[in-house]
Amino acid sequence: MVGRIVRWGVALGLGGLWWWSVLRLALVPGAGVLEGAVAAGGWGLSLLPVHCVPKARAGRGVRVSSGARGAAVGE
């Protein structure tokens, strides 16, 4: 229970910091490198495929056929 609260607190804190930097970049003419670094770092983290798992751990819900690999769309 405590771990869940700590995770949520960290996530909300970092999310608030990211929004502060983005809004400061958009609204304050004197915003600097720190705000840009925080905003770019948070955006870059959102691109990580954190929901991907190795095929060996995927479970029953994932089915990969051998013919689908490497085939271009529309072939």
CHARMM internal coordinates of N, CA and C (Angstrom, degrees):
IC EDIT
DIST 1 N 1 CA 1.4538
DIST 1 CA 1 C 1.5235
ANGL 1 N 1 CA 1 C 110.60
DIST 1 C 2 N 1.3299
ANGL 1 CA 1 C 2 N 116.91
DIHE 1 N 1 CA 1 C 2 N -44.93
DIST 2 N 2 CA 1.4608
ANGL 1 C 2 N 2 CA 120.38
DIHE 1 CA 1 C 2 N 2 CA -179.21
DIST 2 CA 2 C 1.5255
ANGL 2 N 2 CA 2 C 109.89
DIHE 1 C 2 N 2 CA 2 C -65.64
DIST 2 C 3 N 1.3366
ANGL 2 CA 2 C 3 N 116.54
DIHE 2 N 2 CA 2 C 3 N -38.94
DIST 3 N 3 CA 1.4650
ANGL 2 C 3 N 3 CA 120.17
DIHE 2 CA 2 C 3 N 3 CA 178.45
DIST 3 CA 3 C 1.5166
ANGL 3 N 3 CA 3 C 112.15
DIHE 2 C 3 N 3 CA 3 C -60.26
DIST 3 C 4 N 1.3202
ANGL 3 CA 3 C 4 N 116.64
DIHE 3 N 3 CA 3 C 4 N -40.50
DIST 4 N 4 CA 1.4608
ANGL 3 C 4 N 4 CA 120.98
DIHE 3 CA 3 C 4 N 4 CA 179.21
DIST 4 CA 4 C 1.5282
ANGL 4 N 4 CA 4 C 110.65
DIHE 3 C 4 N 4 CA 4 C -64.47
DIST 4 C 5 N 1.3194
ANGL 4 CA 4 C 5 N 116.65
DIHE 4 N 4 CA 4 C 5 N -41.71
DIST 5 N 5 CA 1.4625
ANGL 4 C 5 N 5 CA 120.93
DIHE 4 CA 4 C 5 N 5 CA 179.51
DIST 5 CA 5 C 1.5237
ANGL 5 N 5 CA 5 C 110.63
DIHE 4 C 5 N 5 CA 5 C -64.88
DIST 5 C 6 N 1.3216
ANGL 5 CA 5 C 6 N 116.16
DIHE 5 N 5 CA 5 C 6 N -41.60
DIST 6 N 6 CA 1.4665
ANGL 5 C 6 N 6 CA 120.31
DIHE 5 CA 5 C 6 N 6 CA 179.60
DIST 6 CA 6 C 1.5288
ANGL 6 N 6 CA 6 C 110.04
DIHE 5 C 6 N 6 CA 6 C -65.11
DIST 6 C 7 N 1.3292
ANGL 6 CA 6 C 7 N 117.16
DIHE 6 N 6 CA 6 C 7 N -43.96
DIST 7 N 7 CA 1.4730
ANGL 6 C 7 N 7 CA 120.02
DIHE 6 CA 6 C 7 N 7 CA 178.89
DIST 7 CA 7 C 1.5197
ANGL 7 N 7 CA 7 C 111.40
DIHE 6 C 7 N 7 CA 7 C -60.58
DIST 7 C 8 N 1.3367
ANGL 7 CA 7 C 8 N 116.54
DIHE 7 N 7 CA 7 C 8 N -44.76
DIST 8 N 8 CA 1.4591
ANGL 7 C 8 N 8 CA 119.73
DIHE 7 CA 7 C 8 N 8 CA 178.76
DIST 8 CA 8 C 1.5268
ANGL 8 N 8 CA 8 C 111.33
DIHE 7 C 8 N 8 CA 8 C -64.40
DIST 8 C 9 N 1.3179
ANGL 8 CA 8 C 9 N 116.57
DIHE 8 N 8 CA 8 C 9 N -39.40
DIST 9 N 9 CA 1.4632
ANGL 8 C 9 N 9 CA 120.16
DIHE 8 CA 8 C 9 N 9 CA 178.58
DIST 9 CA 9 C 1.5171
ANGL 9 N 9 CA 9 C 112.01
DIHE 8 C 9 N 9 CA 9 C -63.40
DIST 9 C 10 N 1.3269
ANGL 9 CA 9 C 10 N 116.16
DIHE 9 N 9 CA 9 C 10 N -43.41
DIST 10 N 10 CA 1.4607
ANGL 9 C 10 N 10 CA 120.07
DIHE 9 CA 9 C 10 N 10 CA 178.07
DIST 10 CA 10 C 1.5293
ANGL 10 N 10 CA 10 C 110.64
DIHE 9 C 10 N 10 CA 10 C -65.24
DIST 10 C 11 N 1.3241
ANGL 10 CA 10 C 11 N 116.55
DIHE 10 N 10 CA 10 C 11 N -44.15
DIST 11 N 11 CA 1.4688
ANGL 10 C 11 N 11 CA 120.16
DIHE 10 CA 10 C 11 N 11 CA -179.74
DIST 11 CA 11 C 1.5274
ANGL 11 N 11 CA 11 C 111.00
DIHE 10 C 11 N 11 CA 11 C -62.36
DIST 11 C 12 N 1.3139
ANGL 11 CA 11 C 12 N 117.56
DIHE 11 N 11 CA 11 C 12 N -44.74
DIST 12 N 12 CA 1.4696
ANGL 11 C 12 N 12 CA 120.24
DIHE 11 CA 11 C 12 N 12 CA 179.45
DIST 12 CA 12 C 1.5237
ANGL 12 N 12 CA 12 C 111.49
DIHE 11 C 12 N 12 CA 12 C -67.21
DIST 12 C 13 N 1.3273
ANGL 12 CA 12 C 13 N 116.82
DIHE 12 N 12 CA 12 C 13 N -38.56
DIST 13 N 13 CA 1.4653
ANGL 12 C 13 N 13 CA 120.15
DIHE 12 CA 12 C 13 N 13 CA 178.06
DIST 13 CA 13 C 1.5218
ANGL 13 N 13 CA 13 C 112.06
DIHE 12 C 13 N 13 CA 13 C -63.56
DIST 13 C 14 N 1.3281
ANGL 13 CA 13 C 14 N 116.71
DIHE 13 N 13 CA 13 C 14 N -47.34
DIST 14 N 14 CA 1.4680
ANGL 13 C 14 N 14 CA 120.12
DIHE 13 CA 13 C 14 N 14 CA 179.24
DIST 14 CA 14 C 1.5245
ANGL 14 N 14 CA 14 C 111.71
DIHE 13 C 14 N 14 CA 14 C -67.61
DIST 14 C 15 N 1.3319
ANGL 14 CA 14 C 15 N 116.34
DIHE 14 N 14 CA 14 C 15 N -36.16
DIST 15 N 15 CA 1.4655
ANGL 14 C 15 N 15 CA 119.37
DIHE 14 CA 14 C 15 N 15 CA 175.96
DIST 15 CA 15 C 1.5196
ANGL 15 N 15 CA 15 C 111.77
DIHE 14 C 15 N 15 CA 15 C -64.95
DIST 15 C 16 N 1.3262
ANGL 15 CA 15 C 16 N 116.71
DIHE 15 N 15 CA 15 C 16 N -40.20
DIST 16 N 16 CA 1.4655
ANGL 15 C 16 N 16 CA 120.36
DIHE 15 CA 15 C 16 N 16 CA 176.51
DIST 16 CA 16 C 1.5163
ANGL 16 N 16 CA 16 C 111.98
DIHE 15 C 16 N 16 CA 16 C -64.84
DIST 16 C 17 N 1.3268
ANGL 16 CA 16 C 17 N 116.64
DIHE 16 N 16 CA 16 C 17 N -40.43
DIST 17 N 17 CA 1.4592
ANGL 16 C 17 N 17 CA 120.65
DIHE 16 CA 16 C 17 N 17 CA 176.75
DIST 17 CA 17 C 1.5209
ANGL 17 N 17 CA 17 C 111.17
DIHE 16 C 17 N 17 CA 17 C -62.17
DIST 17 C 18 N 1.3415
ANGL 17 CA 17 C 18 N 116.53
DIHE 17 N 17 CA 17 C 18 N -40.75
DIST 18 N 18 CA 1.4654
ANGL 17 C 18 N 18 CA 120.27
DIHE 17 CA 17 C 18 N 18 CA 179.47
DIST 18 CA 18 C 1.5285
ANGL 18 N 18 CA 18 C 110.25
DIHE 17 C 18 N 18 CA 18 C -65.03
DIST 18 C 19 N 1.3327
ANGL 18 CA 18 C 19 N 117.19
DIHE 18 N 18 CA 18 C 19 N -45.96
DIST 19 N 19 CA 1.4703
ANGL 18 C 19 N 19 CA 119.53
DIHE 18 CA 18 C 19 N 19 CA 179.40
DIST 19 CA 19 C 1.5221
ANGL 19 N 19 CA 19 C 111.30
DIHE 18 C 19 N 19 CA 19 C -63.86
DIST 19 C 20 N 1.3348
ANGL 19 CA 19 C 20 N 117.54
DIHE 19 N 19 CA 19 C 20 N -37.96
DIST 20 N 20 CA 1.4626
ANGL 19 C 20 N 20 CA 120.31
DIHE 19 CA 19 C 20 N 20 CA 177.05
DIST 20 CA 20 C 1.5229
ANGL 20 N 20 CA 20 C 110.12
DIHE 19 C 20 N 20 CA 20 C -59.11
DIST 20 C 21 N 1.3245
ANGL 20 CA 20 C 21 N 117.79
DIHE 20 N 20 CA 20 C 21 N -45.05
DIST 21 N 21 CA 1.4623
ANGL 20 C 21 N 21 CA 120.56
DIHE 20 CA 20 C 21 N 21 CA -178.14
DIST 21 CA 21 C 1.5296
ANGL 21 N 21 CA 21 C 111.50
DIHE 20 C 21 N 21 CA 21 C -67.38
DIST 21 C 22 N 1.3321
ANGL 21 CA 21 C 22 N 116.89
DIHE 21 N 21 CA 21 C 22 N -39.86
DIST 22 N 22 CA 1.4729
ANGL 21 C 22 N 22 CA 119.48
DIHE 21 CA 21 C 22 N 22 CA 179.93
DIST 22 CA 22 C 1.5267
ANGL 22 N 22 CA 22 C 110.68
DIHE 21 C 22 N 22 CA 22 C -66.56
DIST 22 C 23 N 1.3300
ANGL 22 CA 22 C 23 N 116.98
DIHE 22 N 22 CA 22 C 23 N -45.48
DIST 23 N 23 CA 1.4643
ANGL 22 C 23 N 23 CA 119.40
DIHE 22 CA 22 C 23 N 23 CA 179.64
DIST 23 CA 23 C 1.5260
ANGL 23 N 23 CA 23 C 111.34
DIHE 22 C 23 N 23 CA 23 C -66.35
DIST 23 C 24 N 1.3187
ANGL 23 CA 23 C 24 N 116.90
DIHE 23 N 23 CA 23 C 24 N -36.85
DIST 24 N 24 CA 1.4659
ANGL 23 C 24 N 24 CA 119.61
DIHE 23 CA 23 C 24 N 24 CA 177.88
DIST 24 CA 24 C 1.5229
ANGL 24 N 24 CA 24 C 110.47
DIHE 23 C 24 N 24 CA 24 C -65.18
DIST 24 C 25 N 1.3456
ANGL 24 CA 24 C 25 N 117.26
DIHE 24 N 24 CA 24 C 25 N -40.72
DIST 25 N 25 CA 1.4628
ANGL 24 C 25 N 25 CA 120.08
DIHE 24 CA 24 C 25 N 25 CA 177.19
DIST 25 CA 25 C 1.5287
ANGL 25 N 25 CA 25 C 111.20
DIHE 24 C 25 N 25 CA 25 C -62.44
DIST 25 C 26 N 1.3339
ANGL 25 CA 25 C 26 N 115.78
DIHE 25 N 25 CA 25 C 26 N -38.38
DIST 26 N 26 CA 1.4603
ANGL 25 C 26 N 26 CA 119.66
DIHE 25 CA 25 C 26 N 26 CA -176.65
DIST 26 CA 26 C 1.5313
ANGL 26 N 26 CA 26 C 112.97
DIHE 25 C 26 N 26 CA 26 C -77.72
DIST 26 C 27 N 1.3213
ANGL 26 CA 26 C 27 N 117.81
DIHE 26 N 26 CA 26 C 27 N -32.45
DIST 27 N 27 CA 1.4557
ANGL 26 C 27 N 27 CA 119.73
DIHE 26 CA 26 C 27 N 27 CA -169.45
DIST 27 CA 27 C 1.5278
ANGL 27 N 27 CA 27 C 115.47
DIHE 26 C 27 N 27 CA 27 C -108.55
DIST 27 C 28 N 1.3022
ANGL 27 CA 27 C 28 N 118.15
DIHE 27 N 27 CA 27 C 28 N -23.20
DIST 28 N 28 CA 1.4720
ANGL 27 C 28 N 28 CA 121.28
DIHE 27 CA 27 C 28 N 28 CA -174.94
DIST 28 CA 28 C 1.5206
ANGL 28 N 28 CA 28 C 109.05
DIHE 27 C 28 N 28 CA 28 C -105.63
DIST 28 C 29 N 1.3274
ANGL 28 CA 28 C 29 N 117.59
DIHE 28 N 28 CA 28 C 29 N 121.97
DIST 29 N 29 CA 1.4590
ANGL 28 C 29 N 29 CA 119.53
DIHE 28 CA 28 C 29 N 29 CA -178.63
DIST 29 CA 29 C 1.5296
ANGL 29 N 29 CA 29 C 113.79
DIHE 28 C 29 N 29 CA 29 C -64.48
DIST 29 C 30 N 1.3269
ANGL 29 CA 29 C 30 N 118.81
DIHE 29 N 29 CA 29 C 30 N -26.17
DIST 30 N 30 CA 1.4481
ANGL 29 C 30 N 30 CA 120.77
DIHE 29 CA 29 C 30 N 30 CA -176.70
DIST 30 CA 30 C 1.5205
ANGL 30 N 30 CA 30 C 114.20
DIHE 29 C 30 N 30 CA 30 C -96.28
DIST 30 C 31 N 1.3277
ANGL 30 CA 30 C 31 N 118.50
DIHE 30 N 30 CA 30 C 31 N 17.31
DIST 31 N 31 CA 1.4621
ANGL 30 C 31 N 31 CA 120.43
DIHE 30 CA 30 C 31 N 31 CA 179.99
DIST 31 CA 31 C 1.5223
ANGL 31 N 31 CA 31 C 109.32
DIHE 30 C 31 N 31 CA 31 C -63.61
DIST 31 C 32 N 1.3144
ANGL 31 CA 31 C 32 N 115.54
DIHE 31 N 31 CA 31 C 32 N 145.80
DIST 32 N 32 CA 1.4573
ANGL 31 C 32 N 32 CA 118.25
DIHE 31 CA 31 C 32 N 32 CA -171.36
DIST 32 CA 32 C 1.5114
ANGL 32 N 32 CA 32 C 115.15
DIHE 31 C 32 N 32 CA 32 C -120.25
DIST 32 C 33 N 1.3109
ANGL 32 CA 32 C 33 N 113.66
DIHE 32 N 32 CA 32 C 33 N -154.61
DIST 33 N 33 CA 1.4580
ANGL 32 C 33 N 33 CA 122.32
DIHE 32 CA 32 C 33 N 33 CA -173.61
DIST 33 CA 33 C 1.5245
ANGL 33 N 33 CA 33 C 111.42
DIHE 32 C 33 N 33 CA 33 C -69.08
DIST 33 C 34 N 1.3225
ANGL 33 CA 33 C 34 N 117.74
DIHE 33 N 33 CA 33 C 34 N -35.76
DIST 34 N 34 CA 1.4573
ANGL 33 C 34 N 34 CA 120.60
DIHE 33 CA 33 C 34 N 34 CA -178.57
DIST 34 CA 34 C 1.5272
ANGL 34 N 34 CA 34 C 111.22
DIHE 33 C 34 N 34 CA 34 C -60.93
DIST 34 C 35 N 1.3182
ANGL 34 CA 34 C 35 N 116.66
DIHE 34 N 34 CA 34 C 35 N -47.14
DIST 35 N 35 CA 1.4564
ANGL 34 C 35 N 35 CA 120.26
DIHE 34 CA 34 C 35 N 35 CA 179.20
DIST 35 CA 35 C 1.5221
ANGL 35 N 35 CA 35 C 111.14
DIHE 34 C 35 N 35 CA 35 C -63.57
DIST 35 C 36 N 1.3173
ANGL 35 CA 35 C 36 N 116.63
DIHE 35 N 35 CA 35 C 36 N -40.29
DIST 36 N 36 CA 1.4602
ANGL 35 C 36 N 36 CA 120.35
DIHE 35 CA 35 C 36 N 36 CA 178.39
DIST 36 CA 36 C 1.5129
ANGL 36 N 36 CA 36 C 112.45
DIHE 35 C 36 N 36 CA 36 C -64.63
DIST 36 C 37 N 1.3312
ANGL 36 CA 36 C 37 N 116.67
DIHE 36 N 36 CA 36 C 37 N -39.17
DIST 37 N 37 CA 1.4633
ANGL 36 C 37 N 37 CA 120.24
DIHE 36 CA 36 C 37 N 37 CA 179.30
DIST 37 CA 37 C 1.5229
ANGL 37 N 37 CA 37 C 111.39
DIHE 36 C 37 N 37 CA 37 C -67.29
DIST 37 C 38 N 1.3317
ANGL 37 CA 37 C 38 N 116.92
DIHE 37 N 37 CA 37 C 38 N -41.35
DIST 38 N 38 CA 1.4633
ANGL 37 C 38 N 38 CA 120.33
DIHE 37 CA 37 C 38 N 38 CA 178.94
DIST 38 CA 38 C 1.5265
ANGL 38 N 38 CA 38 C 109.98
DIHE 37 C 38 N 38 CA 38 C -65.34
DIST 38 C 39 N 1.3264
ANGL 38 CA 38 C 39 N 117.49
DIHE 38 N 38 CA 38 C 39 N -44.57
DIST 39 N 39 CA 1.4651
ANGL 38 C 39 N 39 CA 121.00
DIHE 38 CA 38 C 39 N 39 CA -179.45
DIST 39 CA 39 C 1.5267
ANGL 39 N 39 CA 39 C 111.07
DIHE 38 C 39 N 39 CA 39 C -64.90
DIST 39 C 40 N 1.3176
ANGL 39 CA 39 C 40 N 118.01
DIHE 39 N 39 CA 39 C 40 N -44.17
DIST 40 N 40 CA 1.4659
ANGL 39 C 40 N 40 CA 120.90
DIHE 39 CA 39 C 40 N 40 CA 179.99
DIST 40 CA 40 C 1.5206
ANGL 40 N 40 CA 40 C 111.28
DIHE 39 C 40 N 40 CA 40 C -67.78
DIST 40 C 41 N 1.3180
ANGL 40 CA 40 C 41 N 117.40
DIHE 40 N 40 CA 40 C 41 N -37.95
DIST 41 N 41 CA 1.4566
ANGL 40 C 41 N 41 CA 120.43
DIHE 40 CA 40 C 41 N 41 CA 178.39
DIST 41 CA 41 C 1.5159
ANGL 41 N 41 CA 41 C 112.33
DIHE 40 C 41 N 41 CA 41 C -65.51
DIST 41 C 42 N 1.3129
ANGL 41 CA 41 C 42 N 117.20
DIHE 41 N 41 CA 41 C 42 N -42.52
DIST 42 N 42 CA 1.4656
ANGL 41 C 42 N 42 CA 120.27
DIHE 41 CA 41 C 42 N 42 CA 177.81
DIST 42 CA 42 C 1.5104
ANGL 42 N 42 CA 42 C 111.90
DIHE 41 C 42 N 42 CA 42 C -66.15
DIST 42 C 43 N 1.3210
ANGL 42 CA 42 C 43 N 117.00
DIHE 42 N 42 CA 42 C 43 N -38.43
DIST 43 N 43 CA 1.4631
ANGL 42 C 43 N 43 CA 120.06
DIHE 42 CA 42 C 43 N 43 CA 177.53
DIST 43 CA 43 C 1.5221
ANGL 43 N 43 CA 43 C 110.03
DIHE 42 C 43 N 43 CA 43 C -66.72
DIST 43 C 44 N 1.3289
ANGL 43 CA 43 C 44 N 116.61
DIHE 43 N 43 CA 43 C 44 N -40.38
DIST 44 N 44 CA 1.4629
ANGL 43 C 44 N 44 CA 119.87
DIHE 43 CA 43 C 44 N 44 CA 179.21
DIST 44 CA 44 C 1.5176
ANGL 44 N 44 CA 44 C 111.71
DIHE 43 C 44 N 44 CA 44 C -64.26
DIST 44 C 45 N 1.3218
ANGL 44 CA 44 C 45 N 117.62
DIHE 44 N 44 CA 44 C 45 N -37.63
DIST 45 N 45 CA 1.4642
ANGL 44 C 45 N 45 CA 120.41
DIHE 44 CA 44 C 45 N 45 CA 177.52
DIST 45 CA 45 C 1.5167
ANGL 45 N 45 CA 45 C 111.61
DIHE 44 C 45 N 45 CA 45 C -65.49
DIST 45 C 46 N 1.3154
ANGL 45 CA 45 C 46 N 117.68
DIHE 45 N 45 CA 45 C 46 N -30.33
DIST 46 N 46 CA 1.4633
ANGL 45 C 46 N 46 CA 119.47
DIHE 45 CA 45 C 46 N 46 CA 179.82
DIST 46 CA 46 C 1.5182
ANGL 46 N 46 CA 46 C 112.17
DIHE 45 C 46 N 46 CA 46 C -69.09
DIST 46 C 47 N 1.3165
ANGL 46 CA 46 C 47 N 117.57
DIHE 46 N 46 CA 46 C 47 N -15.88
DIST 47 N 47 CA 1.4541
ANGL 46 C 47 N 47 CA 120.53
DIHE 46 CA 46 C 47 N 47 CA 179.40
DIST 47 CA 47 C 1.5184
ANGL 47 N 47 CA 47 C 113.46
DIHE 46 C 47 N 47 CA 47 C -86.98
DIST 47 C 48 N 1.3222
ANGL 47 CA 47 C 48 N 117.77
DIHE 47 N 47 CA 47 C 48 N -9.24
DIST 48 N 48 CA 1.4622
ANGL 47 C 48 N 48 CA 120.16
DIHE 47 CA 47 C 48 N 48 CA 179.96
DIST 48 CA 48 C 1.5297
ANGL 48 N 48 CA 48 C 110.59
DIHE 47 C 48 N 48 CA 48 C -68.14
DIST 48 C 49 N 1.3064
ANGL 48 CA 48 C 49 N 117.69
DIHE 48 N 48 CA 48 C 49 N 137.41
DIST 49 N 49 CA 1.4736
ANGL 48 C 49 N 49 CA 120.22
DIHE 48 CA 48 C 49 N 49 CA 178.68
DIST 49 CA 49 C 1.5297
ANGL 49 N 49 CA 49 C 110.56
DIHE 48 C 49 N 49 CA 49 C -81.78
DIST 49 C 50 N 1.3126
ANGL 49 CA 49 C 50 N 117.65
DIHE 49 N 49 CA 49 C 50 N 72.69
DIST 50 N 50 CA 1.4545
ANGL 49 C 50 N 50 CA 121.10
DIHE 49 CA 49 C 50 N 50 CA -174.56
DIST 50 CA 50 C 1.5253
ANGL 50 N 50 CA 50 C 112.71
DIHE 49 C 50 N 50 CA 50 C -74.03
DIST 50 C 51 N 1.3156
ANGL 50 CA 50 C 51 N 118.86
DIHE 50 N 50 CA 50 C 51 N -12.45
DIST 51 N 51 CA 1.4492
ANGL 50 C 51 N 51 CA 120.84
DIHE 50 CA 50 C 51 N 51 CA -179.83
DIST 51 CA 51 C 1.5224
ANGL 51 N 51 CA 51 C 112.21
DIHE 50 C 51 N 51 CA 51 C -96.75
DIST 51 C 52 N 1.3076
ANGL 51 CA 51 C 52 N 118.31
DIHE 51 N 51 CA 51 C 52 N 5.36
DIST 52 N 52 CA 1.4539
ANGL 51 C 52 N 52 CA 121.85
DIHE 51 CA 51 C 52 N 52 CA 179.46
DIST 52 CA 52 C 1.5241
ANGL 52 N 52 CA 52 C 109.86
DIHE 51 C 52 N 52 CA 52 C -86.27
DIST 52 C 53 N 1.3193
ANGL 52 CA 52 C 53 N 115.96
DIHE 52 N 52 CA 52 C 53 N 142.54
DIST 53 N 53 CA 1.4561
ANGL 52 C 53 N 53 CA 121.45
DIHE 52 CA 52 C 53 N 53 CA 176.02
DIST 53 CA 53 C 1.5167
ANGL 53 N 53 CA 53 C 108.43
DIHE 52 C 53 N 53 CA 53 C -130.98
DIST 53 C 54 N 1.3133
ANGL 53 CA 53 C 54 N 117.84
DIHE 53 N 53 CA 53 C 54 N 154.91
DIST 54 N 54 CA 1.4627
ANGL 53 C 54 N 54 CA 119.76
DIHE 53 CA 53 C 54 N 54 CA 175.90
DIST 54 CA 54 C 1.5271
ANGL 54 N 54 CA 54 C 110.83
DIHE 53 C 54 N 54 CA 54 C -60.76
DIST 54 C 55 N 1.3174
ANGL 54 CA 54 C 55 N 115.94
DIHE 54 N 54 CA 54 C 55 N 151.06
DIST 55 N 55 CA 1.4624
ANGL 54 C 55 N 55 CA 120.90
DIHE 54 CA 54 C 55 N 55 CA -177.34
DIST 55 CA 55 C 1.5313
ANGL 55 N 55 CA 55 C 111.46
DIHE 54 C 55 N 55 CA 55 C -58.83
DIST 55 C 56 N 1.3238
ANGL 55 CA 55 C 56 N 117.44
DIHE 55 N 55 CA 55 C 56 N -32.65
DIST 56 N 56 CA 1.4588
ANGL 55 C 56 N 56 CA 120.93
DIHE 55 CA 55 C 56 N 56 CA -179.37
DIST 56 CA 56 C 1.5294
ANGL 56 N 56 CA 56 C 112.01
DIHE 55 C 56 N 56 CA 56 C -66.56
DIST 56 C 57 N 1.3302
ANGL 56 CA 56 C 57 N 117.77
DIHE 56 N 56 CA 56 C 57 N -28.30
DIST 57 N 57 CA 1.4689
ANGL 56 C 57 N 57 CA 121.64
DIHE 56 CA 56 C 57 N 57 CA -179.13
DIST 57 CA 57 C 1.5229
ANGL 57 N 57 CA 57 C 112.83
DIHE 56 C 57 N 57 CA 57 C -100.29
DIST 57 C 58 N 1.3146
ANGL 57 CA 57 C 58 N 118.24
DIHE 57 N 57 CA 57 C 58 N 2.79
DIST 58 N 58 CA 1.4622
ANGL 57 C 58 N 58 CA 121.39
DIHE 57 CA 57 C 58 N 58 CA -171.00
DIST 58 CA 58 C 1.5215
ANGL 58 N 58 CA 58 C 113.48
DIHE 57 C 58 N 58 CA 58 C -67.65
DIST 58 C 59 N 1.2948
ANGL 58 CA 58 C 59 N 119.43
DIHE 58 N 58 CA 58 C 59 N -32.23
DIST 59 N 59 CA 1.4531
ANGL 58 C 59 N 59 CA 120.42
DIHE 58 CA 58 C 59 N 59 CA 179.35
DIST 59 CA 59 C 1.5165
ANGL 59 N 59 CA 59 C 111.33
DIHE 58 C 59 N 59 CA 59 C 92.85
DIST 59 C 60 N 1.3369
ANGL 59 CA 59 C 60 N 115.29
DIHE 59 N 59 CA 59 C 60 N -165.87
DIST 60 N 60 CA 1.4615
ANGL 59 C 60 N 60 CA 120.45
DIHE 59 CA 59 C 60 N 60 CA -174.33
DIST 60 CA 60 C 1.5208
ANGL 60 N 60 CA 60 C 113.70
DIHE 59 C 60 N 60 CA 60 C -79.11
DIST 60 C 61 N 1.3216
ANGL 60 CA 60 C 61 N 119.31
DIHE 60 N 60 CA 60 C 61 N -18.49
DIST 61 N 61 CA 1.4533
ANGL 60 C 61 N 61 CA 121.47
DIHE 60 CA 60 C 61 N 61 CA -173.09
DIST 61 CA 61 C 1.5159
ANGL 61 N 61 CA 61 C 115.01
DIHE 60 C 61 N 61 CA 61 C -75.18
DIST 61 C 62 N 1.3239
ANGL 61 CA 61 C 62 N 117.92
DIHE 61 N 61 CA 61 C 62 N -9.72
DIST 62 N 62 CA 1.4567
ANGL 61 C 62 N 62 CA 120.82
DIHE 61 CA 61 C 62 N 62 CA -176.53
DIST 62 CA 62 C 1.5109
ANGL 62 N 62 CA 62 C 109.02
DIHE 61 C 62 N 62 CA 62 C -112.89
DIST 62 C 63 N 1.3205
ANGL 62 CA 62 C 63 N 116.37
DIHE 62 N 62 CA 62 C 63 N 126.96
DIST 63 N 63 CA 1.4499
ANGL 62 C 63 N 63 CA 121.10
DIHE 62 CA 62 C 63 N 63 CA 177.92
DIST 63 CA 63 C 1.5235
ANGL 63 N 63 CA 63 C 107.95
DIHE 62 C 63 N 63 CA 63 C -125.65
DIST 63 C 64 N 1.3128
ANGL 63 CA 63 C 64 N 117.26
DIHE 63 N 63 CA 63 C 64 N 123.05
DIST 64 N 64 CA 1.4544
ANGL 63 C 64 N 64 CA 122.69
DIHE 63 CA 63 C 64 N 64 CA 179.65
DIST 64 CA 64 C 1.5108
ANGL 64 N 64 CA 64 C 108.21
DIHE 63 C 64 N 64 CA 64 C -114.31
DIST 64 C 65 N 1.3235
ANGL 64 CA 64 C 65 N 116.15
DIHE 64 N 64 CA 64 C 65 N 120.78
DIST 65 N 65 CA 1.4627
ANGL 64 C 65 N 65 CA 119.24
DIHE 64 CA 64 C 65 N 65 CA 176.81
DIST 65 CA 65 C 1.5180
ANGL 65 N 65 CA 65 C 108.95
DIHE 64 C 65 N 65 CA 65 C -93.33
DIST 65 C 66 N 1.3132
ANGL 65 CA 65 C 66 N 116.91
DIHE 65 N 65 CA 65 C 66 N 147.75
DIST 66 N 66 CA 1.4597
ANGL 65 C 66 N 66 CA 120.43
DIHE 65 CA 65 C 66 N 66 CA -176.28
DIST 66 CA 66 C 1.5247
ANGL 66 N 66 CA 66 C 111.60
DIHE 65 C 66 N 66 CA 66 C -69.12
DIST 66 C 67 N 1.3066
ANGL 66 CA 66 C 67 N 119.00
DIHE 66 N 66 CA 66 C 67 N -26.28
DIST 67 N 67 CA 1.4601
ANGL 66 C 67 N 67 CA 121.48
DIHE 66 CA 66 C 67 N 67 CA -179.14
DIST 67 CA 67 C 1.5191
ANGL 67 N 67 CA 67 C 113.52
DIHE 66 C 67 N 67 CA 67 C -77.99
DIST 67 C 68 N 1.3247
ANGL 67 CA 67 C 68 N 117.77
DIHE 67 N 67 CA 67 C 68 N -19.36
DIST 68 N 68 CA 1.4689
ANGL 67 C 68 N 68 CA 120.64
DIHE 67 CA 67 C 68 N 68 CA -176.64
DIST 68 CA 68 C 1.5183
ANGL 68 N 68 CA 68 C 112.14
DIHE 67 C 68 N 68 CA 68 C -80.71
DIST 68 C 69 N 1.3154
ANGL 68 CA 68 C 69 N 117.82
DIHE 68 N 68 CA 68 C 69 N -22.30
DIST 69 N 69 CA 1.4522
ANGL 68 C 69 N 69 CA 120.00
DIHE 68 CA 68 C 69 N 69 CA -177.48
DIST 69 CA 69 C 1.5200
ANGL 69 N 69 CA 69 C 110.50
DIHE 68 C 69 N 69 CA 69 C -72.65
DIST 69 C 70 N 1.3138
ANGL 69 CA 69 C 70 N 116.01
DIHE 69 N 69 CA 69 C 70 N 129.19
DIST 70 N 70 CA 1.4547
ANGL 69 C 70 N 70 CA 121.29
DIHE 69 CA 69 C 70 N 70 CA 175.73
DIST 70 CA 70 C 1.5252
ANGL 70 N 70 CA 70 C 115.03
DIHE 69 C 70 N 70 CA 70 C 82.57
DIST 70 C 71 N 1.3041
ANGL 70 CA 70 C 71 N 118.03
DIHE 70 N 70 CA 70 C 71 N -5.50
DIST 71 N 71 CA 1.4521
ANGL 70 C 71 N 71 CA 120.16
DIHE 70 CA 70 C 71 N 71 CA -179.84
DIST 71 CA 71 C 1.5269
ANGL 71 N 71 CA 71 C 109.07
DIHE 70 C 71 N 71 CA 71 C -81.30
DIST 71 C 72 N 1.3236
ANGL 71 CA 71 C 72 N 115.57
DIHE 71 N 71 CA 71 C 72 N 134.71
DIST 72 N 72 CA 1.4660
ANGL 71 C 72 N 72 CA 119.97
DIHE 71 CA 71 C 72 N 72 CA 178.75
DIST 72 CA 72 C 1.5198
ANGL 72 N 72 CA 72 C 109.89
DIHE 71 C 72 N 72 CA 72 C -76.96
DIST 72 C 73 N 1.3083
ANGL 72 CA 72 C 73 N 116.38
DIHE 72 N 72 CA 72 C 73 N 156.07
DIST 73 N 73 CA 1.4447
ANGL 72 C 73 N 73 CA 121.82
DIHE 72 CA 72 C 73 N 73 CA 178.75
DIST 73 CA 73 C 1.5209
ANGL 73 N 73 CA 73 C 108.68
DIHE 72 C 73 N 73 CA 73 C -66.14
DIST 73 C 74 N 1.3275
ANGL 73 CA 73 C 74 N 115.74
DIHE 73 N 73 CA 73 C 74 N 132.49
DIST 74 N 74 CA 1.4636
ANGL 73 C 74 N 74 CA 119.93
DIHE 73 CA 73 C 74 N 74 CA 178.42
DIST 74 CA 74 C 1.5091
ANGL 74 N 74 CA 74 C 113.76
DIHE 73 C 74 N 74 CA 74 C 93.93
DIST 74 C 75 N 1.3134
ANGL 74 CA 74 C 75 N 118.32
DIHE 74 N 74 CA 74 C 75 N -1.26
DIST 75 N 75 CA 1.4728
ANGL 74 C 75 N 75 CA 119.54
DIHE 74 CA 74 C 75 N 75 CA 179.06
DIST 75 CA 75 C 1.4878
ANGL 75 N 75 CA 75 C 110.48
DIHE 74 C 75 N 75 CA 75 C -86.50
END
COOR INIT
IC SEED 1 N 1 CA 1 C
IC BUILD
